[in-house]
Amino acid sequence: MSKLPDETAIGRVELTVRDVGRSVDFYEGALGLEPLDRYGAEATLGAGGEPLLVLHGDPDAPDRPRRTTGLFHFAVLLPSRADLAGSLIRLAERRWPLSGASDHLVSEALYLSDPDGIGIEIYRDRPRSEWPRDDGTIRMATIPLDLDSVLADAGGEATAGAVPPGTRIGHVHLNVADLDASERFWCDIVGFDVTVRGYPGALFVSAGGYHHHVGLNTWNGPGAPPPPAGAVGMRRFRLEVPDDGAAAARERLAAVGIEIETREGGFLARDPSAIAVELAGG
């Protein structure tokens, strides 16, 4: 079976928000992202000059109903534990509430929502050599994160300034309608590998042995419908696929009759839950 190249990574995430100015203020001030471009109701933010988020403002965007498919959260991956401490300090200074803080054994993560209620994870990875495994399979868990330890270990290295170059989107986690159908799409056709099956109602997939590039869950209910067109939330996300991996994935998608939209540098397809992914060749 053809697989995505090991170097495959998540690229930018595009979001529909109600007030683009308010969202830029949040993502710059509370998350520490760098404003890169602004044109009318569209803004791009990133780190080290690399785009991570594209915001599309629409004051008339409908709400995303709770029990629908779509984005559970996107995850900003920081280079170090000191950077995670800096994010914690920045959020505390702005009195922005966390919705959770977890040690996943492979990573340490903070959880929150943006002004439109869009889910966000901010995390740092432990070195791969420290990831626990059971019979060769990555083991993850969700246990409370010791925030005092994060701050103490970072010590004087922690800074509440902008996130550093090297910050990127590490993964996206999706609410889907059916795990079996999602596994067929993301693994058998797109080309990811399953990495973790241990969570009830969830599945994690990746390329190159990463703990996960895409998380999938049916926590909004099996058979959940898609949200209304143009709703607040994720429009699409991008997969950066090196070499000829994107072209090979396109052939696999076309072979099973999945509709493909050609885009500059790549193409867009939708999974069985109507979630849009753009694959771009590297």
C-alpha positions as CSV (number, residue, x, y, z in Angstrom):
1,M,0.0,0.0,0.0
2,S,1.3,3.5,-0.9
3,K,2.1,5.7,2.0
4,L,2.7,9.4,2.5
5,P,6.4,10.4,2.7
6,D,7.9,10.5,6.2
7,E,8.5,14.2,5.9
8,T,4.8,15.0,5.4
9,A,3.7,17.8,7.7
10,I,0.6,19.9,8.5
11,G,0.7,23.3,6.8
12,R,-1.6,26.3,7.4
13,V,-5.1,26.1,8.8
14,E,-7.8,28.4,7.4
15,L,-10.6,29.6,9.7
16,T,-13.8,31.5,9.3
17,V,-14.2,34.0,12.2
18,R,-16.8,36.7,12.8
19,D,-14.6,39.7,13.5
20,V,-11.2,39.4,11.9
21,G,-9.8,42.4,13.9
22,R,-10.7,40.8,17.2
23,S,-9.2,37.5,16.1
24,V,-6.0,39.1,15.0
25,D,-5.7,40.8,18.4
26,F,-6.2,37.4,20.1
27,Y,-3.8,35.4,18.0
28,E,-1.1,38.0,18.1
29,G,-1.6,39.0,21.8
30,A,-2.6,35.8,23.5
31,L,-1.0,33.2,21.3
32,G,2.1,35.2,20.2
33,L,1.7,34.7,16.5
34,E,3.2,37.2,14.0
35,P,0.9,39.2,11.7
36,L,2.1,38.6,8.2
37,D,-0.5,40.0,5.9
38,R,-3.9,41.8,6.1
39,Y,-6.2,42.5,3.2
40,G,-9.8,43.5,4.0
41,A,-11.5,40.8,5.9
42,E,-8.6,38.3,5.5
43,A,-5.5,38.1,7.6
44,T,-2.5,35.7,7.8
45,L,-0.5,35.1,10.9
46,G,2.5,32.8,11.5
47,A,6.0,32.4,13.1
48,G,9.4,33.2,11.7
49,G,7.8,34.5,8.5
50,E,6.0,31.2,7.8
51,P,2.2,31.3,7.6
52,L,0.3,29.2,10.1
53,L,-3.2,30.6,10.2
54,V,-5.4,32.3,7.5
55,L,-8.4,34.1,9.0
56,H,-11.5,34.9,6.9
57,G,-13.8,37.4,8.6
58,D,-17.5,37.1,8.0
59,P,-19.8,38.8,10.5
60,D,-22.8,36.9,9.1
61,A,-21.2,33.4,9.5
62,P,-23.6,31.0,11.2
63,D,-22.7,29.2,14.4
64,R,-21.3,25.7,14.1
65,P,-23.9,23.5,15.9
66,R,-22.4,21.5,18.7
67,R,-23.0,18.0,17.5
68,T,-21.6,18.4,14.0
69,T,-18.4,17.3,12.2
70,G,-15.5,19.7,11.7
71,L,-12.5,20.9,13.7
72,F,-12.1,19.7,17.3
73,H,-8.9,21.7,17.6
74,F,-5.8,22.7,15.7
75,A,-2.5,22.4,17.6
76,V,0.4,24.8,17.6
77,L,3.6,23.0,18.2
78,L,6.4,24.9,20.0
79,P,10.1,24.0,19.8
80,S,10.7,23.7,23.6
81,R,9.3,23.4,27.1
82,A,10.5,26.9,27.8
83,D,8.4,28.1,24.9
84,L,5.4,26.3,26.4
85,A,6.0,28.1,29.7
86,G,6.1,31.4,27.8
87,S,2.7,30.6,26.3
88,L,1.3,29.9,29.7
89,I,2.7,33.2,31.1
90,R,1.3,35.1,28.1
91,L,-2.1,33.7,28.5
92,A,-2.0,34.4,32.3
93,E,-1.0,38.0,31.7
94,R,-4.0,38.4,29.4
95,R,-6.3,36.5,31.7
96,W,-7.3,34.2,28.9
97,P,-8.8,31.0,30.4
98,L,-7.5,27.5,29.8
99,S,-10.0,24.7,29.2
100,G,-7.5,22.1,30.1
101,A,-3.8,21.2,30.5
102,S,-2.7,17.6,29.9
103,D,0.4,15.4,29.8
104,H,0.0,13.0,26.9
105,L,3.2,11.1,27.6
106,V,4.5,12.0,24.2
107,S,3.8,15.7,24.7
108,E,2.6,18.4,27.1
109,A,-0.4,20.5,26.1
110,L,-2.5,23.5,27.0
111,Y,-6.1,23.8,25.7
112,L,-8.2,26.8,25.1
113,S,-10.7,28.4,22.7
114,D,-10.4,31.5,20.6
115,P,-13.0,34.4,20.7
116,D,-15.3,32.4,18.4
117,G,-15.1,29.2,20.4
118,I,-12.7,27.5,18.0
119,G,-10.6,24.9,19.8
120,I,-6.8,25.3,20.1
121,E,-4.0,23.2,21.6
122,I,-0.6,24.6,22.3
123,Y,2.0,21.9,23.0
124,R,5.6,20.8,23.0
125,D,6.8,17.3,22.1
126,R,9.0,15.2,24.3
127,P,12.0,13.7,22.4
128,R,10.9,10.6,20.3
129,S,13.3,8.5,22.3
130,E,11.2,9.1,25.4
131,W,7.8,8.2,23.8
132,P,6.5,5.1,25.6
133,R,5.6,2.1,23.5
134,D,3.6,-1.1,23.9
135,D,4.8,-3.8,21.6
136,G,6.2,-1.2,19.3
137,T,3.0,0.9,19.3
138,I,3.1,4.5,20.7
139,R,1.3,4.8,24.0
140,M,-0.6,8.1,24.8
141,A,-2.7,9.1,27.8
142,T,-4.4,12.1,29.2
143,I,-3.3,13.0,32.7
144,P,-3.2,16.4,34.4
145,L,-0.2,18.5,33.4
146,D,1.9,19.9,36.3
147,L,1.9,23.6,35.3
148,D,4.2,24.5,38.2
149,S,6.8,22.1,36.9
150,V,6.5,23.5,33.4
151,L,7.2,27.0,34.7
152,A,9.9,25.9,37.1
153,D,11.8,23.8,34.6
154,A,11.8,26.6,32.0
155,G,13.2,28.9,34.6
156,G,14.7,32.1,33.2
157,E,14.3,30.8,29.6
158,A,10.6,31.4,29.6
159,T,9.4,34.5,27.8
160,A,6.0,35.8,27.1
161,G,7.0,37.4,23.8
162,A,6.1,36.2,20.3
163,V,6.5,32.5,19.6
164,P,9.9,31.6,18.1
165,P,10.8,30.6,14.6
166,G,10.2,26.9,14.2
167,T,6.8,27.1,15.7
168,R,4.3,25.3,13.4
169,I,1.0,23.5,13.2
170,G,1.8,20.1,14.6
171,H,-1.6,18.4,14.1
172,V,-5.3,18.9,13.6
173,H,-7.9,16.9,15.5
174,L,-11.3,16.4,13.8
175,N,-14.8,15.6,14.8
176,V,-16.0,12.9,12.2
177,A,-19.1,11.0,11.6
178,D,-17.7,7.5,11.2
179,L,-14.2,6.2,12.3
180,D,-14.1,3.2,9.9
181,A,-14.9,5.5,6.9
182,S,-12.4,8.0,8.2
183,E,-9.7,5.4,8.5
184,R,-10.3,4.2,5.0
185,F,-10.0,7.7,3.7
186,W,-7.1,9.0,5.7
187,C,-5.1,5.8,5.8
188,D,-6.0,3.5,2.9
189,I,-6.4,6.3,0.3
190,V,-4.5,9.5,1.5
191,G,-1.7,7.3,3.0
192,F,-1.3,7.9,6.7
193,D,-0.6,5.1,9.2
194,V,-2.6,4.4,12.3
195,T,-0.5,5.2,15.4
196,V,-2.9,5.0,18.3
197,R,-6.2,3.2,18.7
198,G,-6.5,3.2,22.5
199,Y,-8.8,6.1,23.0
200,P,-12.6,5.3,23.1
201,G,-14.2,6.8,20.0
202,A,-11.0,8.1,18.6
203,L,-8.1,7.2,16.2
204,F,-4.8,8.9,15.6
205,V,-2.9,8.8,12.3
206,S,0.4,10.1,11.0
207,A,3.3,9.9,8.6
208,G,6.9,9.1,9.4
209,G,6.2,7.6,12.9
210,Y,4.9,10.9,14.4
211,H,2.4,10.4,17.3
212,H,-0.3,12.0,15.1
213,H,-0.7,14.5,12.4
214,V,-4.5,14.0,12.3
215,G,-6.7,13.0,15.2
216,L,-10.2,11.6,14.5
217,N,-13.1,11.3,16.9
218,T,-16.8,10.6,17.0
219,W,-17.3,12.4,20.3
220,N,-20.1,14.6,18.7
221,G,-22.0,11.4,18.0
222,P,-21.7,8.7,15.3
223,G,-23.3,9.9,12.1
224,A,-22.9,13.6,13.1
225,P,-23.9,15.9,10.1
226,P,-21.6,18.6,8.7
227,P,-22.2,22.2,9.9
228,P,-24.0,24.8,7.8
229,A,-22.0,26.1,4.8
230,G,-19.8,29.1,5.8
231,A,-20.1,28.4,9.5
232,V,-17.6,29.7,12.1
233,G,-14.7,27.2,12.3
234,M,-12.2,25.6,10.0
235,R,-12.6,26.0,6.2
236,R,-9.7,23.7,5.3
237,F,-6.2,22.7,6.4
238,R,-3.1,22.0,4.3
239,L,-0.9,18.9,4.1
240,E,2.6,19.7,2.9
241,V,3.7,16.5,1.1
242,P,7.3,16.3,-0.3
243,D,8.5,14.7,-3.5
244,D,5.8,13.1,-5.5
245,G,3.7,12.1,-2.5
246,A,0.8,14.5,-3.3
247,A,0.6,13.3,-6.9
248,A,0.4,9.7,-5.8
249,A,-2.3,10.6,-3.2
250,R,-4.2,12.3,-5.9
251,E,-4.1,9.2,-8.1
252,R,-5.4,7.1,-5.2
253,L,-8.3,9.6,-4.5
254,A,-9.3,9.8,-8.2
255,A,-9.2,6.0,-8.5
256,V,-12.0,5.6,-5.9
257,G,-14.1,8.5,-7.4
258,I,-13.4,11.2,-4.8
259,E,-14.0,14.7,-6.3
260,I,-10.8,16.7,-6.5
261,E,-10.4,20.5,-7.0
262,T,-7.2,21.7,-8.5
263,R,-5.4,24.4,-6.6
264,E,-2.2,26.3,-7.1
265,G,0.6,24.0,-6.1
266,G,-1.8,21.1,-5.3
267,F,-5.4,20.1,-4.9
268,L,-8.3,19.9,-2.5
269,A,-10.5,17.0,-1.5
270,R,-13.1,16.3,1.2
271,D,-13.2,13.4,3.6
272,P,-16.3,11.3,4.3
273,S,-17.4,14.0,6.9
274,A,-17.1,16.8,4.3
275,I,-13.9,18.2,5.9
276,A,-11.7,19.9,3.4
277,V,-7.9,19.1,3.1
278,E,-5.6,20.6,0.6
279,L,-2.5,18.6,-0.4
280,A,0.4,20.5,-1.7
281,G,3.5,19.0,-3.3
282,G,6.9,20.0,-1.8
